[in-house]
Amino acid sequence: MREQLKICDVGCAEGEGVYLMTCKFPRNKIFGIDLSEYAVKNAVKKYPMCCFICSDLDEMKESCDVLFSSNVLEHLVEPERVLQKLYEKSNRYIIIMVPFKDDSGEISHINKFGREFFYENCPRGVK
């Protein structure tokens, strides 16, 4: 029997990722967290069978086995601080997806990421 994991989609927006993970991994506790009240309300309407929280990562009380974040860090003023919070809130795994060496010209992407960002901001002993 597989163990049950607690999985959080950080920056879940309107919830599609939470819905897909819930369908794929139904034995796990999966929820999404986002700062945007508008996005969370839409997520709840679209996917009422899923769990969504309108909150800041700093306010998240409990840790998770898996933290998943897709296309979030490139929009943030302090991605290093958020990355550190992800490490603090994760019991096991962090999955981060960002545009790699982004040359898209997208105005909302205020950060570009290469390997060095993660090497420099990864706590010692974490691979």
Secondary structure, DSSP 4 states (H G I P E B T S, - for coil): -PPP-EEEEET-TTSHHHHHHHHH-TTSEEEEEES-HHHHHHHHHH-TTSEEEE--GGG--S-EEEEEEES-GGG-S-HHHHHHHHHHHEEEEEEEE--BT--S--TT----B-HHHHHHHSPTT--
